[in-house]
Amino acid sequence: MGKFLSGLIVLIAAIFLIILLYFRIAEGSFEGAGERMDQFLGAAAQETGEATRNIVSEADEALEGDDEY
């Protein structure tokens, strides 16, 4: 389990660095790359939040419907 988690952390860090370097090359500076990463991660956080809210509301609806048995 520990080996899996450490491998997962390394994979996530590697993907983050690859994306950062891509933005660095595209923008020409780490400042511009940081701004793009902020936008990218902010959009991902909003989409994740929306998906979580949808799952919670659907789970609530499903639980309310189980009382009919």
C-alpha positions in Angstrom: 0.0 0.0 0.0 2.8 2.4 0.9 4.6 1.7 -2.4 1.4 2.4 -4.3 0.8 5.7 -2.6 4.4 6.9 -3.0 4.2 5.9 -6.7 0.9 7.8 -7.1 2.5 10.9 -5.5 5.5 10.7 -7.8 3.2 10.3 -10.8 1.1 13.4 -9.8 4.2 15.4 -9.2 5.7 14.4 -12.6 2.5 15.3 -14.4 2.4 18.7 -12.6 6.0 19.4 -13.6 5.4 18.4 -17.2 2.4 20.7 -17.5 4.3 23.5 -15.8 7.2 23.1 -18.2 4.8 23.1 -21.2 3.3 26.3 -20.0 6.8 27.7 -19.4 7.8 27.1 -23.0 4.4 28.4 -24.4 4.4 31.6 -22.2 8.2 32.3 -22.2 8.5 32.8 -18.5 7.7 31.1 -15.2 5.5 34.0 -14.2 3.2 33.5 -17.2 3.4 29.7 -16.7 2.3 30.2 -13.0 -0.7 32.4 -14.2 -1.8 29.7 -16.6 -1.4 27.0 -14.0 -3.5 29.0 -11.6 -6.2 29.3 -14.3 -5.9 25.6 -15.1 -6.1 24.4 -11.5 -8.9 26.9 -10.7 -11.0 25.5 -13.5 -10.3 22.0 -12.4 -11.3 22.8 -8.8 -14.6 24.4 -10.0 -15.5 21.4 -12.1 -14.6 19.0 -9.3 -16.8 21.0 -6.9 -19.8 21.0 -9.3 -19.4 17.2 -9.8 -19.3 16.7 -6.1 -22.4 18.8 -5.5 -24.2 16.8 -8.2 -23.2 13.5 -6.6 -24.3 14.6 -3.2 -27.7 15.8 -4.4 -28.3 12.6 -6.3 -27.3 10.5 -3.3 -29.7 12.5 -1.1 -32.5 12.0 -3.6 -31.7 8.2 -3.7 -31.7 8.0 0.1 -35.0 9.8 0.3 -36.6 7.4 -2.2 -35.5 4.3 -0.2 -38.1 5.0 2.6 -40.9 3.7 0.4 -40.0 0.0 1.0 
